[in-house]
Amino acid sequence: MRKTFKKLLSLTLATTMAVGLAGCGNSASTDSGSGSAGKDSGKTYTVGICQLVQHEALDAATKGFKTALKDKLGDKVKFDEQNAAGDAPTCSTICTSFVTNNYDLILGNGTAALQAAVSATDSIPVLGTSITDYGTALDISDWKGVTGKNASGTTDLAPLDEQANCIAELFPDAKNIGILYCSSEPNSIYQSTTITKYLEDKGYKVKDYTFADSNDVASVTKSACDASDLIYIPTDNTAASCTEAINNVTGPAKTPVFAGEEGIAKGCGVATLSISYYDLGYETGEMAYDILANGADITKMEVKSAPKFTKEYIEDRAKDLNVKIPDGYEKISTK
C-alpha cells in the first residue's frame, strides 16, 4: 500500500508540474503576441495616407511621417499613399477606400484630407498634419487642444502675432496690406481674421483678396498688387500649389510677399516665419507609433505644435525689392 501510495503521489506531482509548465508556456505566448511593443508583436500595420495636394511642404510632412514609423517599426508597417490633386471630393473617395480596407490608421495631410478621414470613420484612428487650426477644421467651437474623438495630430500654425511682428520689422513704411488666400479653405479664413487684428494694431490697413480656386489666382493677385504695398499669404494649400502664377504677377508689380510658410516663400515670397514640415511629419509619425504599438488613446491625445519656428528670407527677391533684412533671419534658396 505504501509503495502504491508513493507511486500515485509521484504521478500526481508530475502531472501537476506538467500542467503548470504548460500554463506558463501559454501565458508567455499570449504576452508575446499582444505585448505593448509593436516591434515584438509580429503584427504588420497598414497605414493609409491621404495628401490633399502635391507641394513641397506637404510632401516633406508625408516623408517625415513615413520615416518616423519606419524608424520605429521597420518592415512591420506598410503604406497606401494617395494624392487628391487638390480636390476635396477625391479626398473623401480615398479615405472611404481606406476604411473599406480596414486600415489600422489614417493620415490626413491637409485640412480637406483630415476632414474626409474623420467623416469616413469614427473608429479607425485618424491623425492630421499640415493642419492650421483643428477647432476650425473639425467644427469644434470650444477648442481646448483635444478633439475627444478618433482624431488628433500636429498643427503647422506659426504664431500669428510673431508673423505680424516680422512684417512690421521688414516693412515699417508699408501702409496697405492685402491678404491673399483661397475662400474655400477655412483655416486660411481663420489665419486672415486673426492676423488682421495684430496688423491693424500696428497701424496697417488690411484687406482680404480671395480666390475660389486656381483659375482666378492671377486676376485676384493682380487686384491685390494694385491696391497693396505688401501681400501676406497664410498657410493656404491652394496658394501653395499656385506660387508660380502668383510670382508671375507680384514679381513684375514689385509687390513683396510675406508668406506663412517656407514653401510659399520659396515660390513667390521675400520672407517667412516658418517651420520644418519634415519635422512636423516626423512628430506625427511618432504619435502614430504610440497609437499603433502602445495602444495610446487618440481621443485624449493633445494636438502638437511644431518644435521650432525660424525667420527666413529669399536673398535675390529681397535685393530686387530693396528689402533690408535685419539680423536673425536665415537665408534660404529657391532651388
Disulfide bonds with the S-S distance in Angstrom:
none
